[in-house]
Amino acid sequence: MQNVYVTNKWVKPITFNYNYVPYEFPVGKTVEAPLEAVCHIFGHGDEDKEPYMARLALIQTKNDVPEGLKILSKFEISEQPPKKDHSLSPVVERVPLPPAKGVGGKINVAA
């Protein structure tokens, strides 16, 4: 049985049962789960996501499908665990931006 990693980048947690086992996907966390469960819950690998979105209560009608797809895309699924605490490469020869030029001049007022 192969496991995959699901990262919830949506604003709400999701809990769903597969084969009588509850799987919880808390916000901002990565969860390791069996590939079969992830395929059943999120439709991983299936082109037609509509039944999965309905099962997760992300959609009510066909009019909700575009919004449901946006939500479903916030669950990242990968075969490798995400790398943590990796830093970006440093910026070499960083030069500050020049100061903004002010707009102005003399104002002549006729008396």
N, C-alpha and C positions, 0 to 999 in steps of 0.2 A: 504494500500500500504506500503510495507516494503522498507526501505532505507538501503543501504550499503555504505561503505567508500572505495574509490579508491585512492591509493597513486601512483603518477607517479614518478618512479625512473629511467626513461629513460632520454635521453639528449634533447628530443624535446617535446614541448607541443602538446596536441591533442585536437581538437575541433570537435564535431560531433553532428548532429541534431537527435533527436528522438521525434516523435510526434510534430514536428515543434518547439521544444524547444532545443536551443543550449546548449550543455554540454561541459564545458572547463575543461581540466585536465592539469594544469600548472606543470612544472617541480618542483619536490621537495615538492609539496603540496598535501594535502589530501582533496578530494571533496566528499561530501555526495550527493548521487544520488539514484533515485528509482531503485530497483532491476531489474525491467523490462527493463529499459534503459541500465543498465550495461550488462545484458544478451544479449541485441540486439547489443550493441557496441563492447563488448569484447568477447562474446561467453561464458560468465560465466556459468558453469554447463554443457556445451556442449563439447563432446569429440572431435568433428571435428572442429578445429579452422580455417581451410583454408578459408571459406567464409568470416569470420570476418577480417582476416588479409588482404584479398583482398579488402574488403570494406574500410579498414583503410589505404589502399595503402602501407602496410608493405611488400607485396610481389607482384611480377609481373608474375612470372612463378612458376611451381611446384618445380623448382630447388631452389627457394628462401624460401621454407617452413621452413627448419631448422633455418635459420637466423631470419625469422619472428617469430618463436616460442620463440627464445631467447629474442626478443624485447617485445613480448606480456607478457612474464614472468616478465618483469620489472614493470608491473602494478599490485600492490598488492591490492587484494579485500578482505575486511573483514566485518563482521557484527557489530563489535565494533569499535569505533573510536580509533586511536592509542594513546597510553599514551605519554604525553610529559613531559619533564623535570624530568624524573626519573633517579636517579643517580645509578651507580653501587655500589655494596657493597665494603667497603674499604678493602684494602689488609692488612692482619694481619701478623705481624712479618716479614716484608719485609727485606730480607738480600741481600746486594749487591753482585754481582758476583765477584769472585776472579780476580785479574789482569791477563791479558794474559801473558804467559811466552814468553820471547823473544828467538829467535833462534840466536845462535851465538856461539862464542868461539874465541879462539886465532887462528890467521892465521899465519902460518910459511911460510916465503918467503925465498927460497934458494938464496943465493947471487951468 
